[in-house]
């Protein structure tokens, strides 16, 4: 461990080709977001209407973006000095404060949520300023980020002192500026591209966190019900859905978009890969709640429309996002897999529209079959004989 005054280490040039793994500090930091995602899921479980889903998404975005901010900073400025550890501890406190305020995050505790997010951004701004001071070659990028994030944080700060709904209008403006800040640093980012092996691993770890909530949802759904054959079968189908999502995502996870950006000098694919993860993790988290609602439904009655739409719509969103990720070139044969994901999403939406009157076990069975077909297609296409047919598919 280095001292507080020693500059952070910037990984560029030849360092960008090194294999790199998540640090213990990053893994420890992720634990706070396990709690935050759990609180978000709790909110959605309490209101699975369309407005409840929109509220879930509205709170999910700043939570995800907080994690993204710290992750991207650590990806470019990897250090383990005292200052870095202290700053991360402060970020953990702000993330914990966000989690505490999520339960009534669109009501009485929305001001506390806004302040927690603001202070988290302030810590990130301090980190970028610190990096820019020590590393002249990164100063233009760190200054751009610090200014953009500071403007966004200002709107979040003043939102805590204005009434609803104007508070939420300022949140929206702040998030737009937050999202736009990296996008408007195109030329600066090309010179300091993210690490091609570290970043996919970090995104994978966050996806694991959200998938964990899906597993918890299955356990909760079964534990709160009287066990019968229908409940057991539905629980198995719920696990099949979660396992299928894990399979099709992690079997196709890689740093190809970042490598492409490095080779071709284009960030469009890398940015698409990054931002597409937002609907993916939102969909995974909501799918878990959808599975839980199915398990809690009375097996002899038709599944309510809101629960059917939550399960099918959320999983459809996941497959649509994964379809886009395939088209970013994360693997060979990505076009065919992308088409299968897209067809799966369409089938799920059709079930949501035309599945009125279906029993809960029937709905989750059909959804599980759609999910399993995605895995079967990957296995079929991965056969050695298939790979020899057309390597450019």
N, C-alpha and C positions, 0 to 999 in steps of 0.2 A: 504494500500500500504506500502510495506517495504522499507527500505533504500537501497542505492546503494551497500553497502558492505555486506548486508545479503545474505547468499548463496541461490541459487535457490532450489526449492523443487523437489526432485526426487520421482516419484510415482512408487514404486516397492512393492513386497510382498503383504501385506494385502491391501495396497492402490489400487492395480491393480484391485481389485474386486469392487471398488466403482463405482457408476454411475457417469459419468462425461460428461459435455457439453462443447461445444466451448465457449471461452470467448469473451467478447466484443472486445478485442484487436485483436483476431484472425479474427473475422468477419470484423473489420475495415481494416485489412491487405488484406483480400480477395478482397476488392474493387478495388485495383490496378490491379488485374488480370482480372477483368471485362473489363478494358480498353485494356489490353494486348491481350486478346482473341478476342476482337472486331477488333483490328488492324490486327491480324493474319487472321481473316475472310475476312477483306477488301483486303488483299493481294491475297487470294485465289479467291475472286470474280473477281479480275482484270486479273487473268490468270488461267483458269480452265483446262489447258492442263495437261498431265501427268507430265511434268517437273515442272509446276506450283504447282501441288499437292505435289511433292517431296520437293520443296522449302518450302511450307507451313509446312510440317512435320519436315523438318530440323530446322526451327525456333521454332516450337511448342515444341520440346523436351526440350531445355534448359529453356524455360518459365515454362513448367510443372515441371521440375526438381528443379527449384528455389523454387516453391511453396512446393514441396515435402520436400525439405531440411528444411525449416522453420517449416513445419507441424510436421515432425518427431521429431525435436528438442523440440518443445513445448509439444508434446505428452509425452516425457520422463521427461522433465525438466520444470515443470509447475511453473512459478513464475510471480509475478506482481510487482517486484521492479522497481525502477527508471532506473537502468541499463538496464533491459530487455526492458522497454518501449522505451528507447533511441535507443537501438540496432534495435528493430523492425522498428522504424521510419526510420533508415538508410536503412534497407532492403526494405522498401516501396519506398524510393527514388531510389534505384538501380532498382527495378522492374519497376518503372515509366520511368526510363531512357531506360530500355529495350523496353518498349512499344513505346516510342518516336522514337527509332531507327529501329523498326520492318518494317516500310513501305518500306524502302530501305535496309532492313537488310542483303540482299545478294549482295548488291552493294555498293553504296557510303557511307552508314552509317553502314556497317558491322563492322568497327573498333570500332565505338561507342557502338554497340550492344555487342561486345566482352568485352569491358572495363566495361560496366554496369554489365554484368554477372559476371565478375571477382570480382568486388567490392562487389557484393552481396554474393559471396562465402567467401570472406575475412571476412565479418561481421559474417557469420555462423561459420567460423573457430574460431573467437574470442569468440563466444558464447560457443562452445564446450570446448575451453581451460578454460574459466571461470567456466564452470560446473565441469570440471575435478579437478580444484584447490579446489573447495569447497566440492566436493563429492568423497572421495577416492574410494568407491566401484565402481564408474563409470569411474575411471580414465583410465583404459586400453581401454575401448570402446571409450571414448572421444578422447584419444590420437590417436587411430587408425583412427577415422573419420577425425580428424584435419590434420593428415599427408596425408591421401589419397586425401582429398578435396584440400589441399594446392598444391599437385603435379598437380592435374587437373587444378586448378586455374592458375598455372604457365604457362601451355600450352595455356590457354585462353588469358593470359596477353601478351605473346610474339606473339600470332597470330595477335594482333592489329597492329603489326609493320612489318609484312611480307605481301607480295602481294597475291592477289587471283590467283590461287586456293589453294596455300599452306596454306593460312589462314584457309580455311575450313577443310583441312586435320588435322590441329592442333585442331580445334573445335571437330572433330570426335574423336581424341585421348583423348582429355580432357573429353568428355562425357562418353567414354568407361571407363575411370578411375573412374569418378564420380559414374557410375552405379556399377562398380565392387567393390568399397570400402565397401558398406554395405554387399555385397555378400561374401566378404572374411573375414567378422567378425562374422562368424557363431557361434562359441563357446561363444563369448562375448555377442552377442545379446540374446542368450538363457537365460542368467542371467538377462537381462534387456529388457524383451519383451514389445512391445507397449501396450497401454491401449486398452482393448477389446471393450469398448463402445465409447470412444472418437474418435479413428481413423476412424472407418466406417462413423461416422457423418461428420468428416472433408472431407473425400472423397466424401460423398454425397453432401456436400455443393459446392465443386468444380464442380461436375457433374451438379448441379443446375445452376451454372454460365454458363456452356457450353450449357445447354438446353435453357437458357435464350436467347442465341444468335440465337438458332433455331427459337424461337418465334419472335425475332426481324426480322429475315430473312423473315418470312411469312408476317409480317406487312409491311416491305419495299417493298416486291414483289407486294403486293396488292396496296399500295399507289402510286407506280410508273406506274401503269397500268390503262387503262380506264376500268371501271367496266362493266363486262358482266357476263352472267350465267356461262361461262367456268372459268372465273377468280375466282368467288365466290366458285364454286365447288372445284377447285384446292386448294384454300386457306383452305377450310374445311378439305380436305384430308391432307394438310400439317400439320395442327394442330393435326389431328388424329395420324400422324406419331410421332410427338413430344410427345403427351400424352401417346402413346403406349410405347415409350422408357422409359418415366418416370415410367410408371406402372411396367413394367417387371424388371426394375432395383431396384426401391425403395421398391417394395413389397418383394424383395429377399435380401435386404441389411442387413448385420449383422456382428458380430465379431467372428463367428464360426472359421474361419481360425486361428485367433490369439489364441482363446481358445484351439484349437487343438494343436497348437505349444506349448502352456503352459503345456498341459496335457501329450503330447507324446514326448516333447523335440525335435521336428522337425520343421524346418523353411521353408521347401520346399513349402508347401501349402501356407503359409503366404506370401512368396516372390512372388509366382505365382499370388496370389490375388492382390498384390501390383502392379506388373509390367504390369498385364493385363489391368489395368485401363488406361494405356497410349494409346493403340489402341482404347479403348472405347471412351475416350474424344476426340481424334482426329477424330474418325468416327462421333461422334455426331456433332461436329463443322462443319465438311465438309458436313454432311447431311443437315444441315440448309442452307448452301450456295446452295446445290443442289436443295432444295425446292424453294429457291428464284429464281434460274435460270429458273426453270420450270414455275413459275408464270410470269416471264418476257418474256417468249418465245411467239412467235406468235401462237395463238391457232389453226389456220387452217393449219399450217405446221408441218411436222414431227419433233420431238424433236431431236436436234443435238446429234451426238454420244457422244461427250465429256460431255454434260450435263446429258445424260442418264447414262453414266458410273459413273459420280460423285455422282449422287443420289443413284443409286442401289449399286455401289461398297462401298460407305461410310456406308450406312445403313447395308449392308452385313457385313462389318467390325465390326460394333456395335454388331450385333447379334452373330457373331463369338466370340467376346470378352465376351459377356454376357454368352454364352454357356460355355466358359472356367471358368468363375466366378461361375457358377452353380456347376461345377465339383469340385470346391474347398470345397464344402460342406457348403455353406452359409445357406442352408435350407434343410429340409427334402424333399424328392421327387426330389432332384436336378438332378438326372440322366435323368428323363423323360423330364424335362424342358430344360435341356441341349440339348437333341436330337431335340426338337422342334425348338430351336434357330438355331441349325446347319442346319436343313432342310430349315428354313427360309432364312438363308444366301445363301444356294445353289440355292434356287428359285430366289433370287434377282440377283445373278450372271448370272443365265440363262436369266433373263429379259434383263440384260445389254448386253449379247451376241446376243440374238435372237430378241431383241425388236426393231431392226432398222425399221424405217418407222412408228412407233407408234406416235400418237399425244401426246402432253404434258399432257393433262388431262387424257388420257388413262394410260400413264406410272405412273403418281402419284396416280391414282386410284388403280391400281394393287399393287403398293408398299404399299399404305395405307391398303389394304386388308391383305397383308402379315403381316403387323405390328399388325393389329387388331386381327388376328388369334392367335398371341402370347398371347395377353391379354385374349382372350376367353379360350384358353387352360389352362392358370393359374386359371381362375375362375372355370372352370370345375373340375380341379384337386383339388381345394381347398374345394370342397363340403365335408361336414362331412361324407357322405357315401363313398366317394373316399378314405378318410384318413383311413377308417377302413379296407380297402381291404388288403393292404400290406404296413406297415409302414417302410419297409426296401427298398422300390423301389428307 
